[in-house]
Structures are given as structure tokens and as C-alpha cells.
Amino acid sequence: MSGIGADAVVLRRPRSLERLSLGLPEIGDDDGVLRVEACGLCGTDHEEYTGHLAAPYAFIPGHEVIGVVERAGPAALERWGVALGDRVAVEVFLSCRGCPACVSGVYRRCEHHGLSDMYGFIDVTKPPGLWGGYATHLYLAPDALVLEVPDSLDPVVATLFNPLGAGLRWAVEVPGTKAGDVVAVLGPGIRGLASCAAAKSVGAAFVMVTGLGRRDAGRLALASSFGADLALDVSLDDPVAALRRVTGRLADVVVDVTANAPTAPGQALRLVRPGGTVVIAGTRGGAGDWPGFDPDLVVYKELRVLGALGVDASAYAAALELLASGRFPFAGVPRARCGFAGIEDLLQTMAGETPGDPPVHGVFVPDP
């Protein structure tokens, strides 16, 4: 380790954050160090903080990372196709580039890394420790994957490469959404709004997004700016009846990006047309009851029900391009920023544990 330090926030155990200093690693031919400019706060971060997604070790959270390549070896720069000083987005997953999964492009299932070894969820005792975005610096391992960020994008806005990439993969790539389709998105959070924009960007004829109650009211009000033709509070109106009333039909594609909404998968089965596609995206925090989920509907309607976990480079690249285009007002979404001292408060706010409505987008920006 060099004598130069990096500041970071470590999650020791659920609801126990600690700020500490770590040494910056010496860099070889094939790795590097990123100076973190911004890191988006994801729903996964809330689940880690509250213990719904726990680890048996301490780690630095944060995986929606934008920063500047501060130091890197020549082989690493050549492989990544970037230069020192370039602003890049760091992908969540690592890739050995050699196993069958990586060669086929499904590197989130890399045999050497996979789901147990990804940025924002790696044991802080694994050298050099800087494996998460809640820090001034991030270690760029030889197996890291980065994408160059357009010069026009502010780093805080650029952190949306991750949720918008998810929207493009979950609402378009996985279900095969095409021009003329009717799409229903369940959940109006940042990934729900991103899914609406993604579907509309490929020519979906009609996009509906649903939410629940006062907490989602502000987000539903924003949805038309992100391509939604109908934004519906399911506590006030039946989504199936509303969709039929407006379009005269059911959805070709339903994308469930909800969190803590056990009735949503059942609604998805009722909203989708026979022969249609339901995408259940992201994790649910373990097994639980899904009221209204009728497996017979999967059979009677002959549905495709697909799971979608992560995002890949093509979706991230498309997300950065769409963000830079300014077609949708992602730069202006209700947003809260924090430094090191404010991370815990913002996590609690984003998790709905404090009074008031949480922002659509939370971002950590390292203190100067």
C-alpha cells in the first residue's frame, strides 16, 4: 500500500456504518484506481443497510459508481479503451473474460466471480479493501469492466446509467418489447420510470405505470415525462379495468420492478394478455407470500414469466447514450445528495423510515 489514504464508509452489520481510512494500493500493469465523483443509492443499498440483504462480513456499499481514472497500468488502459483522466462508469459485475459464461456475454454468472463477488458487496478485508462506491476511491481490479461516460453528462446524472440500463434490459431486451406493444410497468421508482422511458424509446404504443398510495403520488405525477401514457394509483383504481378501459386490451409485456409489494406479481398475471410476457425484475429479499398470484393463470394464458437480475454492457452503453441525448428529463428528477456524514440519513429516507416523501434519486458525492 502507498501512504496516500482513501476515505470510505463501511457497513459493519445492519444499521452500523463506520467511516474509516484505507491506503490506496500500488498499481501494476493490469489494474487501476478510480477517483469517485458520485455513487447512486440503490434499493439494494437500503436492503443491505436494514439487514434484509445481509452479509457475514463488513463491506463498503455502493455499486452505481461514476469517477475519473486516476491511476492505471498500460495493459488495463488498453483493455478498457480509456486514458488517465477519463470519466467512466463502473459495472457492478467482474468478469474473468475466459470462462464459458463470460465468453458468452453472461458475465454476471462468471465462474470466478459471479453474484458473490461484485462491487458494493465485497469483504473489506479482501485487499485492497476499496470495493464499494461509498468512498473517495475505488479499486479497479484486472477483471473490472468500465464504460466511458459522454463528456456532456454531469457525474451525478451519469449515475443513472445503472437504473436506466436496468430499464432498458428489463423492459425491452429481456421481454423483446417492440414497436406497437402495450407495456405495463409496476412500480414508479427510478427503475420504473426508467422502464417507461426504455419502452417508449423503442416505440411502445402505450405505457402504463402503477404505484400505491401517497408515497408514490409524486412519482406517478412525473411519469408522463418519462413516456407513461397512464399513471395509476392501484389503491384508487383496478389496473386491469383501467388498462382495458383506455386501450381496449391487456398488456403485451408487464414489468414488475416493485419493492415490498407482494401483491404486484399477482397483478402482473392479470394485466398481461394470453401469450404475453411478465418480467419479474430484481430481488425480493427472500421467500414470502404473494397474495393473488395464481399459477393457473400462467398455464391458462400460456405466459412467459421471466426473471431479470442484472444489467450488461450493451444496456449500460445504451443508457449512457440515452441520458446524454436529453430525450427524457432524468437530469431534473427530485434528487437528494449527501456526503459521508449524510449517508445514513439518506439511506433511512430512501427506505421510507423517516417522515416525508423520499426523493426519486439519491446520490452520494464524496466530500471535497
For each residue, the residues with C-beta under 8 A, 3 or more apart:
1: 23 24 25 26 128
2: 23 24 25 26
3: 23
4: 23 24
5: 21 22 23 24
6: 21 22 23 24 130 135 136 137
7: 19 20 21 135 136 340 366 367
8: 19 20 21 22 60 124 129 130 132 134 135 136
9: 17 18 19 20 60 61 134 135 340 343
10: 17 18 19 20 58 59 60 124
11: 14 16 17 48 49 58 59 60 61
12: 16 17 18 58
13: 16 51 54 58
14: 11 48 49 50 51 54
15: 49 50 51
16: 11 12 13
17: 9 10 11 12 49 343 344
18: 9 10 12
19: 7 8 9 10 340
20: 7 8 9 10
21: 5 6 7 8
22: 5 6 8 124 128 129 130 135
23: 1 2 3 4 5 6 128
24: 1 2 4 5 6 33 128 130 137
25: 1 2 31 33 127 128 130 139
26: 1 2
27: 31 32 33 71 72 73
28: 31 73
29: 73 74 75 76
30: 73 75 76 79 142
31: 25 27 28 72 73 76 139 140 141 142 144
32: 27 69 70 71 72 73 76 77 139 140 144
33: 24 25 27 69 70 71 72 130 137 138 139 140
34: 65 67 68 69 70 88 90 137 138 139 140
35: 67 68 70 136 137
36: 39 65 66 67 133 135 136 137 138 366
37: 66 67 68 87 155 156 365 366
38: 65 66 67 155 156 158 159 363 364 365
39: 36 62 63 64 65 66 133 134 159 363 364
40: 64 159 160 162 163 361 362 363 364
41: 45 46 62 64 346 347 350 362 363 364
42: 45 46 63 64 162 163
43: 46 47 189 191 259 282 350
44: 47 48 53 63 120 283
45: 41 42 48 49 61 62 120 347 350
46: 41 42 43 49 50 347 350 351
47: 43 44 50 52 53 283 285
48: 11 14 44 45 51 52 53 54 55 61 121
49: 11 14 15 17 45 46 61 344 347 348 351
50: 14 15 46 47 351
51: 13 14 15 48 54
52: 47 48 285 286
53: 44 47 48 283 285
54: 13 14 48 51
55: 48 59 121 123
56:
57: 123 124 125
58: 10 11 12 13 123 124 125
59: 10 11 55 120 121 122 123 124 131 132
60: 8 9 10 11 120 122 124 129 130 131 132 133 134 135
61: 9 11 45 48 49 120 121 132 133 134
62: 39 41 45 65 119 120 132 133 134 135 364
63: 39 42 44 90 92 118 119 120 121 132 133 162
64: 39 40 41 42 133 159 160 161 162 163
65: 34 36 38 39 62 89 90 119 133 138 159
66: 36 37 38 39 87 88 89 90 149 155 156 158 159 161
67: 34 35 36 37 38 70 87 88 90 138 155
68: 34 35 37 85 86 87 88
69: 32 33 34 72 77 80 82 83 84 85 86 88 140 146
70: 32 33 34 35 67 84 137
71: 27 32 33 84
72: 27 31 32 33 69 76 77 80 84 140
73: 27 28 29 30 31 32 76 77
74: 29 77 78
75: 29 30 78 79
76: 29 30 31 32 72 73 79 80 140 142
77: 32 69 72 73 74 80 82 83 84
78: 74 75 81
79: 30 75 76
80: 69 72 76 77 88 144 145 146
81: 78 148
82: 69 77 86 88 146 148
83: 69 77 86
84: 69 70 71 72 77
85: 68 69
86: 68 69 82 83 148
87: 37 66 67 68 148 149 151 153 155 158
88: 34 66 67 68 69 80 82 146 147 148 149
89: 65 66 146 147 149 158 161 162 316 320
90: 34 63 65 66 67 119 133 138 140 144 145 146
91: 119 144 145 146 147 311 313 316
92: 63 108 118 119 120 162 310 311
93: 107 108 110 113 118 119 145 310
94: 107 110 112 113 117 118 119 141 143 144 145
95: 102 107 110 113 143 145
96: 99 102 107 110 111 112 113 143
97: 102 103 107 143
98: 102 103
99: 96 102 103 110 111 112
100: 103 104 111
101: 104 106 107 109 110 111
102: 95 96 97 98 99 105 106 107 110 111
103: 97 98 99 100
104: 100 101
105: 102 312
106: 101 102 109 312
107: 93 94 95 96 97 101 102 110 113 145 312
108: 92 93 114 115 309 310 312
109: 101 106 114 115
110: 93 94 95 96 99 101 102 107 113 114 143
111: 96 99 100 101 102 114
112: 94 96 99 117 143
113: 93 94 95 96 107 110 116 117 118 143
114: 108 109 110 111 117 118
115: 108 109 118 309
116: 113
117: 94 112 113 114 122
118: 63 92 93 94 113 114 115 121 122
119: 62 63 65 90 91 92 93 94 122 131 132 133 138 144
120: 44 45 59 60 61 62 63 92 131 132 133
121: 48 55 59 61 63 118 131 132
122: 59 60 117 118 119 126 131 132
123: 55 57 58 59 126 131
124: 8 10 22 57 58 59 60 129 131
125: 57 58 129
126: 122 123 129 131
127: 25
128: 1 22 23 24 25 139
129: 8 22 60 124 125 126 139
130: 6 8 22 24 25 33 60 135 137 138 139
131: 59 60 119 120 121 122 123 124 126 138 139
132: 8 59 60 61 62 63 119 120 121 122 135 138
133: 36 39 60 61 62 63 64 65 90 119 120 138 364
134: 8 9 39 60 61 62 340 343 364
135: 6 7 8 9 22 36 60 62 130 132 138 366
136: 6 7 8 35 36 366
137: 6 24 33 34 35 36 70 130
138: 33 34 36 65 67 90 119 130 131 132 133 135
139: 25 31 32 33 34 128 129 130 131
140: 31 32 33 34 69 72 76 90 144 146
141: 31 94 144
142: 30 31 76
143: 94 95 96 97 110 112 113
144: 31 32 80 90 91 94 119 140 141
145: 80 90 91 93 94 95 107 313
146: 69 80 82 88 89 90 91 140
147: 88 89 91 161 313 316 317 320
148: 81 82 86 87 88
149: 66 87 88 89 153 155 158 161 320
150: 153 320 321 323 324
151: 87
152: 324
153: 87 149 150 157 158 320 323 324
154: 157 158 331
155: 37 38 66 67 87 149 158 159
156: 37 38 66 159 335 337 363 365
157: 153 154 160 323 330 331
158: 38 66 87 89 149 153 154 155 161 320 323
159: 38 39 40 64 65 66 155 156 162 361 363
160: 40 64 157 163 164 190 194 319 323 330 361
161: 64 66 89 147 149 158 164 165 316 319 320 323
162: 40 42 63 64 89 92 159 165 166 311 316 319
163: 40 42 64 160 166 167 190 191 194
164: 160 161 167 168 194 197 198 319 322 323 330
165: 161 162 168 169 311 315 316 318 319
166: 162 163 169 170 191 194 195 257 281 282 310 311 315
167: 163 164 170 171 172 191 193 194 195 196 197 198 319
168: 164 165 171 172 173 194 198 201 311 315 318 319 322
169: 165 166 172 173 174 308 310 311 312 315
170: 166 167 173 174 175 191 195 198 255 257 279 281 308
171: 167 168 174 175 177 183 185 194 195 196 198 199 253 255 279
172: 167 168 169 175 176 177 198 199 201 202
173: 168 169 170 176 314 315
174: 169 170 171 279 281 306 308
175: 170 171 172 253 255 277 279 304 306
176: 172 173 277
177: 171 172 181 183 199 202 204 252 253
178: 181 202 203
179: 202 203 204 205
180: 203 204 205
181: 177 178 199 204 205 252 253
182: 204 205 206 207 208 243 247 249 250 251 252 253
183: 171 177 196 199 204 206 207 208 251 252 253 254 255
184: 207 208 209 210 239 243 251 253 254 255 268 271 272
185: 171 188 192 195 196 199 207 208 209 210 228 254 255 257
186: 192 209 210 254 255 256 257 258 261 264 267 268
187: 191 192 209 210 211 256 257 258 259 261 264
188: 185 192 193 209 210 211 216 219 220 222 223 231
189: 43 192 193 219 257 259 360
190: 160 163 193 194 333 360 361
191: 43 163 166 167 170 187 194 195 257 281 282
192: 185 186 187 188 189 195 196 209 211 219 223 257 258
193: 167 188 189 190 196 197 209 219 222 223 226 333 360
194: 160 163 164 166 167 168 171 190 191 197 198 226 319
195: 166 167 170 171 185 191 192 198 199 209 255 257
196: 167 171 183 185 192 193 199 200 207 209 223 226 227 228
197: 164 167 193 194 200 201 226 227 322 327 328 330
198: 164 167 168 170 171 172 194 195 201 202
199: 171 172 177 181 183 185 195 196 202 204 207 227 253 255
200: 196 197 203 204 207 226 227
201: 168 172 197 198 227 322 327
202: 172 177 178 179 198 199
203: 178 179 180 200
204: 177 179 180 181 182 183 199 200 207 227
205: 179 180 181 182
206: 182 183 229 230 246 247
207: 182 183 184 185 196 199 200 204 227 228 229 230
208: 182 183 184 185 228 229 230 231 232 239 242 243 246 251
209: 184 185 186 187 188 192 193 195 196 220 223 228 230 231 232
210: 184 185 186 187 188 231 232 233 234 239 267
211: 187 188 192 215 216 217 219 220 231 232 233 234
212: 215 216 233 234 235 261
213: 216 217 233 235
214: 217 357
215: 211 212 352 357 358
216: 188 211 212 213 219 220 233
217: 211 213 214 220 221 233
218: 221 222 334 357 360
219: 188 189 192 193 211 216 222 223 360
220: 188 209 211 216 217 223 231 232 233
221: 217 218 231
222: 188 193 218 219 225 226 333 334 360
223: 188 192 193 196 209 219 220 226 227 228 231
224: 227 228 229 231
225: 222 328 329
226: 193 194 196 197 200 222 223 328 329
227: 196 197 199 200 201 204 207 223 224 328
228: 185 196 207 208 209 223 224 231
229: 206 207 208 224 246
230: 206 207 208 209 242 243 246
231: 188 208 209 210 211 220 221 223 224 228
232: 208 209 210 211 220 236 237 239 242
233: 210 211 212 213 216 217 220 236 237
234: 210 211 212 237 238 239 267
235: 212 213
236: 232 233
237: 232 233 234 241 242
238: 234 241 242
239: 184 208 210 232 234 242 243 267 270 271
240: 243 244 250 267 270 271
241: 237 238 244 245
242: 208 230 232 237 238 239 245 246
243: 182 184 208 230 239 240 246 247 249 250 251 271
244: 240 241 247 248 249 250
245: 241 242
246: 206 208 229 230 242 243
247: 182 206 243 244
248: 244
249: 182 243 244 273
250: 182 240 243 244 271 272 273 276
251: 182 183 184 208 243 254 271 272 273 276
252: 177 181 182 183 272 273 276 277
253: 171 175 177 181 182 183 184 199 272 276 277 278 279
254: 183 184 185 186 251 268 271 272 276 277 278 279
255: 170 171 175 183 184 185 186 195 199 278 279 281
256: 186 187 264 265 268 278 279 280 281
257: 166 170 185 186 187 189 191 192 195 281 282
258: 186 187 192 261 264
259: 43 187 189 282 284
260: 285
261: 186 187 212 258 264
262: 265 288 289 290 291
263: 266 267 290 291 292
264: 186 187 256 258 261 267 268
265: 256 262 268 269 278 280 290 293
266: 263 269 270 290 291 292 293 294
267: 186 210 234 239 240 263 264 270 271 292
268: 184 186 254 256 264 265 271 272 278 280
269: 265 266 272 278 293 294 297 298 301 303
270: 239 240 266 267 292 297
271: 184 239 240 243 250 251 254 267 268
272: 184 250 251 252 253 254 268 269 276 277 278 301 303
273: 249 250 251 252 276 301
274: 300 301 302 303
275: 301 302 303
276: 250 251 252 253 254 272 273 301 303 304
277: 175 176 252 253 254 272 303 304 305 306
278: 253 254 255 256 265 268 269 272 303 304 305 306
279: 170 171 174 175 253 254 255 256 306 307 308
280: 256 265 268 305 306 307 308
281: 166 170 174 191 255 256 257 307 308
282: 43 166 191 257 259 308 309
283: 44 47 53 309
284: 259 288
285: 47 52 53 260 288
286: 52
287:
288: 262 284 285
289: 262
290: 262 263 265 266 293
291: 262 263 266
292: 263 266 267 270
293: 265 266 269 290
294: 266 269 297
295: 298 299
296: 299 300
297: 269 270 294 300 301 303
298: 269 295 301 303 305
299: 295 296 302
300: 274 296 297
301: 269 272 273 274 275 276 297 298
302: 274 275 299
303: 269 272 274 275 276 277 278 297 298
304: 175 276 277 278
305: 277 278 280 298
306: 174 175 277 278 279 280
307: 279 280 281
308: 169 170 174 279 280 281 282
309: 108 115 282 283
310: 92 93 108 166 169
311: 91 92 162 165 166 168 169 315 316
312: 105 106 107 108 169 315 316
313: 91 145 147 316 317
314: 173 317 318
315: 165 166 168 169 173 311 312 318 319
316: 89 91 147 161 162 165 311 312 313 319 320
317: 147 313 314 320 321
318: 165 168 314 315 321 322
319: 160 161 162 164 165 167 168 194 315 316 322 323
320: 89 147 149 150 153 158 161 316 317 323 324
321: 150 317 318 324 325
322: 164 168 197 201 318 319 325 327 328
323: 150 153 157 158 160 161 164 319 320 326 330
324: 150 152 153 320 321
325: 321 322
326: 323 329 331
327: 197 201 322
328: 197 225 226 227 322
329: 225 226 326 332 333
330: 157 160 164 197 323 333
331: 154 157 326
332: 329
333: 190 193 222 329 330 359 360 361
334: 218 222 359 360 361
335: 156 359 360 361 362 363
336: 346 349 358 359 361 362 363
337: 156 362 363 364 365
338: 341 342 343 345 346 362 363 364 365
339: 342 343 364 365 366 367
340: 7 9 19 134 343 366 367
341: 338 367
342: 338 339 345 346
343: 9 17 134 338 339 340 346 347 364
344: 17 49 347 348
345: 338 342 348 349 354
346: 41 336 338 342 343 349 350 362 364
347: 41 45 46 49 343 344 350 351 362
348: 49 344 345 351 353 354
349: 336 345 346 352 353 354 356 358 359 362
350: 41 43 45 46 346 347 358 359 362
351: 46 49 50 347 348 358
352: 215 349 358
353: 348 349
354: 345 348 349
355:
356: 349
357: 214 215 218
358: 215 336 349 350 351 352 362
359: 333 334 335 336 349 350 362
360: 189 190 193 218 219 222 333 334 335
361: 40 159 160 190 333 334 335 336
362: 40 41 335 336 337 338 346 347 349 350 358 359
363: 38 39 40 41 156 159 335 336 337 338
364: 38 39 40 41 62 133 134 337 338 339 343 346
365: 37 38 156 337 338 339
366: 7 36 37 135 136 339 340
367: 7 339 340 341
368:
